[in-house]
Amino acid sequence: SCSGSALHTILFSMNRGEGMTLVNLTLPFIDHRYPLVDGISRHESHYLNACTMLPGESDSRGRFMIDVPVVLDFLAERKFF
């Protein structure tokens, strides 16, 4: 998942630490362990609910699509680019 990939990025990044900002694209729910990792790390994390389950999918292992305009707006507002 997007959040799972982000968690691995946090844990195994060569450049982790202060000044690193991570934007995690999530469904309306996230694993509650991720904020625990954020709390002991020296980076800034944002959990952006920008994913929507595809029709017929019903759980966290289902297929989903990313709402690209929501993500771009979020990044632009915070001057990521």
C-alpha positions as CSV (number, residue, x, y, z in Angstrom):
1,S,0.0,0.0,0.0
2,C,1.0,3.6,-0.2
3,S,1.4,3.9,3.5
4,G,3.3,0.6,3.8
5,S,5.8,1.8,1.1
6,A,6.1,5.1,2.9
7,L,6.9,3.3,6.2
8,H,9.7,1.4,4.5
9,T,11.0,4.6,3.0
10,I,11.2,6.1,6.5
11,L,12.9,3.1,8.0
12,F,15.5,2.3,5.2
13,S,16.2,5.7,3.7
14,M,19.8,6.8,3.6
15,N,18.8,10.4,4.0
16,R,16.3,10.1,6.9
17,G,16.4,12.6,9.6
18,E,15.6,16.2,10.3
19,G,14.5,18.2,7.3
20,M,12.9,15.1,5.6
21,T,9.2,15.5,4.8
22,L,7.1,12.5,3.9
23,V,3.7,12.6,2.4
24,N,1.8,9.3,2.7
25,L,-1.2,8.8,0.5
26,T,-3.8,6.8,2.4
27,L,-7.3,5.5,2.4
28,P,-9.5,7.0,5.1
29,F,-7.7,4.7,7.6
30,I,-4.0,4.2,8.4
31,D,-2.2,1.7,10.5
32,H,-1.9,3.2,14.0
33,R,1.7,2.1,14.3
34,Y,2.9,4.6,11.7
35,P,2.5,7.6,14.0
36,L,4.5,5.7,16.6
37,V,7.4,5.5,14.1
38,D,6.9,9.1,13.2
39,G,7.2,10.0,16.9
40,I,10.6,8.5,17.3
41,S,11.9,9.7,13.9
42,R,13.2,13.2,13.1
43,H,11.1,13.9,10.1
44,E,7.8,15.5,9.3
45,S,5.0,13.2,8.1
46,H,1.6,14.0,6.5
47,Y,-1.1,11.4,6.0
48,L,-3.2,12.6,3.0
49,N,-6.5,10.8,2.4
50,A,-6.2,10.8,-1.3
51,C,-7.1,7.3,-2.2
52,T,-10.6,5.9,-3.1
53,M,-11.5,2.2,-3.1
54,L,-12.6,1.0,-6.6
55,P,-16.2,-0.1,-7.0
56,G,-16.7,-3.6,-5.6
57,E,-13.6,-3.4,-3.2
58,S,-14.4,-3.5,0.5
59,D,-11.3,-3.8,2.7
60,S,-7.8,-2.4,3.1
61,R,-6.4,-5.0,0.8
62,G,-8.6,-4.0,-2.1
63,R,-7.7,-2.1,-5.2
64,F,-7.9,1.7,-5.1
65,M,-7.2,4.8,-7.2
66,I,-5.3,7.9,-6.2
67,D,-7.0,11.3,-6.5
68,V,-4.2,13.0,-8.3
69,P,-5.7,16.6,-8.2
70,V,-6.0,16.3,-4.4
71,V,-2.4,15.3,-4.1
72,L,-1.1,18.0,-6.5
73,D,-3.1,20.7,-4.6
74,F,-1.7,19.5,-1.3
75,L,1.9,19.6,-2.6
76,A,1.4,23.0,-4.3
77,E,-0.1,24.6,-1.2
78,R,2.9,23.5,0.8
79,K,5.4,24.6,-1.9
80,F,6.9,21.2,-2.6
81,F,7.3,22.3,-6.2
